[in-house]
Amino acid sequence: MSGLEEGFLRLWASLDASRGLPAPVQQHYFHPTRKWRFDFAWPDIRLAVELHGGIWRKKGAHNTGKAIHRDCEKSRAATKLGWTVLAYTTKDMEERPVQVIEEVAEVLRMRGSHAD
């Protein structure tokens, strides 16, 4: 798990915005034939969170042409399967981490997801 993912989970567990909502499934495989997975997912309502780290470096995991193409292909496939994907960057997690968690919680509440 990346530091960005660890930070998201820590925030999710600690903020009131997520109270009463289920914890995400980590590294969820969502596609029937590809080995694609989401950083975090709530499979029952097909909501996913993708954290894109390293995009501000000269060469990072998500900033080459090939990587951007792969991410777009994955996103389109997820949409075709009925998933909503909320994508965030390192900058989002550094500059507005509370708002990130609140946005995810808002979508979960709108979709009626709750802890069992």
C-alpha positions in Angstrom: 0.0 0.0 0.0 1.3 3.4 -0.9 1.7 6.3 1.5 -1.1 8.0 -0.3 -3.4 5.1 0.3 -2.4 4.8 3.9 -3.2 8.5 4.4 -6.6 8.0 2.8 -7.4 5.1 5.1 -6.2 7.0 8.2 -8.3 10.0 7.3 -11.3 7.8 6.5 -11.1 6.2 9.9 -10.6 9.4 11.8 -13.0 11.9 10.3 -16.6 12.4 11.3 -17.6 12.6 7.7 -17.2 8.8 7.4 -19.1 7.9 10.6 -21.8 5.3 10.0 -20.5 4.5 6.6 -18.7 1.2 5.6 -15.0 1.1 5.2 -13.8 0.6 1.7 -12.5 -2.6 0.2 -8.8 -2.2 -0.7 -7.4 -3.2 -4.0 -10.7 -4.4 -5.4 -10.6 -6.3 -8.7 -13.6 -5.1 -10.7 -13.3 -6.4 -14.2 -14.3 -9.9 -15.3 -11.4 -10.5 -17.6 -8.7 -7.8 -16.9 -6.6 -7.6 -13.8 -7.6 -4.1 -13.1 -8.3 -3.0 -9.5 -9.3 0.1 -7.7 -7.4 1.5 -4.8 -10.6 1.6 -2.8 -14.1 0.4 -3.6 -17.6 0.0 -2.2 -18.6 -2.9 -4.5 -22.3 -3.0 -3.4 -22.9 0.4 -4.9 -20.1 0.4 -7.5 -18.3 3.4 -6.1 -14.5 3.5 -6.4 -11.7 5.9 -5.4 -8.5 6.0 -7.3 -5.5 7.9 -6.0 -3.0 9.1 -8.6 0.4 9.7 -7.0 3.6 10.8 -8.6 1.9 13.0 -11.2 4.0 16.0 -10.4 7.4 14.2 -10.8 9.2 14.3 -14.1 8.4 10.6 -14.6 5.7 9.2 -12.3 3.3 6.2 -12.3 0.5 8.2 -14.0 2.1 10.9 -16.1 3.5 9.1 -19.2 1.5 8.9 -22.3 1.3 5.2 -22.0 0.2 5.4 -18.3 -2.4 8.1 -19.1 -3.8 5.9 -21.9 -4.0 2.9 -19.5 -5.8 4.9 -16.9 -8.3 6.2 -19.4 -8.9 2.7 -20.7 -9.5 1.4 -17.2 -11.8 4.3 -16.4 -13.9 3.7 -19.5 -14.2 0.0 -18.8 -15.3 0.8 -15.2 -17.9 3.2 -16.5 -19.3 0.7 -18.9 -19.7 -1.7 -16.0 -21.7 0.8 -14.1 -18.9 2.1 -11.7 -18.5 5.7 -10.5 -14.8 6.4 -10.1 -13.7 9.4 -8.0 -10.1 10.2 -8.9 -7.8 12.2 -6.7 -4.2 13.3 -6.9 -1.4 13.7 -4.4 -2.1 17.4 -4.5 -5.8 16.8 -3.5 -4.7 14.7 -0.6 -2.1 17.3 0.5 -4.1 20.4 0.0 -7.7 19.4 0.7 -7.7 15.9 2.4 -10.8 16.6 4.5 -12.8 17.7 1.4 -11.7 14.5 -0.4 -13.2 12.3 2.4 -16.3 14.5 2.6 -16.9 14.1 -1.1 -16.6 10.3 -0.9 -18.9 10.2 2.1 -21.4 12.4 0.3 -21.6 10.0 -2.6 -22.0 7.1 -0.3 -24.8 8.8 1.6 -26.5 9.8 -1.7 -26.4 6.2 -2.8 -27.8 4.9 0.5 -24.8 3.0 1.6 -24.5 2.3 5.3 -22.6 0.1 7.7 -24.1 -3.3 8.3 
